[in-house]
Amino acid sequence: MTVLPPNATIGIIGGGQLGRMSALAAARLSNIEGRPMHICVTEETNWIGGQFTAQALGMPDDNPWVEDVGAAKSYTDLMQAVQAKTGAAPLSRGPGFPQGNDMGAPPNVWHDAMTDLVAPYLTAITGAKITIETQMKPVSVVVDTSGAHPRVTGVNFTYNGTTAVTRSARIILDATDLGDLLPLAA
């Protein structure tokens, strides 16, 4: 596990597709605006990727217009990274997959492609820095009630099923697949 200062600019809970895309968007915005940010992504499992890795979903469930209308840049970047690793043909819908594309890959390819996309920010000296911590299961939240509206300022985790760890940030985003933080904040 990476040793982190306890405070980040943005804490993203969940290292699936949404968590990765959120971290990349925040890092890119940070560098465009020239405001350094520390973005901490936590993931409950051993590796990032969500459904593509932990649940071994080998093929994305695209909408039927992804090739005609387009998709978010971070999504197309991921598809291109997977294509480069597998040698797959460009995105195209195939028989049996009318709602998506016929490009599939094993979990380790999805993981490696996602890791490659965030890699420049993992080792950044200046600008945006992304840190990814795995085996971090959220168990409770820290709520600041001093203002007019309560807000979540931190998350308490168990690391590797045992050690208690707290991460705090100015902004906390729930990017878990099932909205794990909502019942903890109730």
SVG drawing of the C-alpha trace seen along z (x, -y; Angstrom):
<svg xmlns="http://www.w3.org/2000/svg" viewBox="-30 -28 39 41">
<polyline fill="none" stroke="black" stroke-width="0.4" points="0.0,0.0 1.2,-3.5 1.8,-5.7 -0.2,-8.8 -0.7,-12.1 -4.2,-11.8 -5.6,-14.7 -6.3,-15.0 -7.9,-17.6 -10.4,-15.0 -11.1,-11.6 -12.7,-9.2 -14.2,-6.1 -14.4,-3.3 -11.8,-2.3 -14.1,-1.1 -14.7,-2.8 -16.4,-5.8 -13.6,-6.3 -10.9,-6.1 -12.7,-8.5 -13.4,-10.9 -9.7,-10.9 -8.5,-11.5 -11.0,-14.3 -9.9,-16.0 -6.2,-15.6 -6.6,-17.0 -8.6,-20.0 -6.0,-20.5 -3.2,-20.8 -5.3,-23.0 -6.1,-25.4 -2.6,-25.2 -3.9,-24.3 -2.1,-21.3 -4.4,-18.6 -3.9,-15.4 -6.5,-12.9 -6.8,-9.8 -8.7,-6.8 -9.6,-3.9 -10.7,-0.5 -12.1,2.3 -10.6,5.1 -7.0,5.8 -7.0,3.9 -8.8,1.1 -11.3,1.7 -14.7,2.5 -16.8,4.8 -14.1,5.2 -11.7,6.7 -13.3,7.8 -16.4,9.1 -14.6,10.3 -16.9,8.5 -14.9,9.0 -16.9,6.8 -18.3,3.3 -22.1,2.8 -22.0,-0.2 -25.0,-2.1 -26.0,-1.5 -24.9,-5.0 -21.3,-4.9 -19.8,-4.6 -22.1,-7.0 -22.6,-9.8 -19.4,-9.2 -18.4,-8.8 -16.5,-10.6 -12.8,-11.0 -11.7,-9.0 -13.9,-6.1 -12.6,-6.2 -9.0,-6.4 -9.7,-3.3 -11.1,-1.4 -8.1,-2.4 -5.7,-1.3 -7.4,2.1 -7.4,2.4 -3.7,1.7 -3.0,4.4 -5.2,7.0 -4.8,6.1 -8.6,6.0 -10.2,4.3 -11.6,0.8 -14.9,0.6 -17.7,2.2 -20.9,3.8 -21.0,7.5 -23.6,10.2 -25.1,11.0 -24.1,7.7 -26.6,5.2 -26.3,2.9 -22.5,2.7 -19.3,3.7 -17.7,7.0 -14.3,6.1 -13.7,8.1 -10.6,8.7 -9.6,10.6 -9.6,8.8 -5.8,8.3 -5.9,6.4 -8.6,4.0 -6.6,3.5 -3.4,2.8 -5.1,0.4 -6.7,-1.5 -3.4,-1.7 -1.5,-2.9 -4.0,-5.8 -3.5,-7.0 0.2,-6.2 1.5,-9.8 -0.4,-11.1 0.9,-8.4 4.4,-9.6 3.8,-13.3 6.2,-15.7 4.1,-18.9 0.5,-19.5 -2.1,-16.8 -1.1,-13.6 -3.3,-10.5 -2.7,-7.9 -4.5,-4.6 -5.0,-2.5 -6.5,1.0 -8.0,3.3 -9.7,0.3 -13.2,1.1 -15.3,-1.9 -16.9,-1.3 -18.0,-4.7 -17.8,-8.4 -16.6,-11.5 -19.2,-14.2 -18.5,-17.9 -21.7,-19.4 -20.2,-22.8 -21.6,-24.6 -25.1,-25.3 -25.1,-21.9 -23.4,-18.8 -20.8,-17.4 -18.7,-14.3 -15.1,-15.2 -13.5,-11.8 -14.0,-8.1 -12.9,-5.4 -11.7,-2.2 -10.4,1.2 -7.3,2.0 -6.8,5.6 -9.7,6.6 -8.0,5.5 -6.2,2.2 -8.3,-0.9 -7.3,-3.8 -8.9,-7.2 -8.7,-9.3 -9.9,-12.9 -10.4,-15.3 -12.0,-18.6 -14.3,-16.8 -15.4,-13.2 -16.9,-11.4 -18.8,-8.1 -17.8,-6.2 -18.6,-2.8 -20.7,-0.5 -23.5,-0.4 -23.3,-3.8 -21.6,-2.3 -21.2,-5.7 -24.8,-6.7 -26.0,-4.4 -22.9,-5.2 -23.7,-8.9 -27.4,-8.5"/>
</svg>
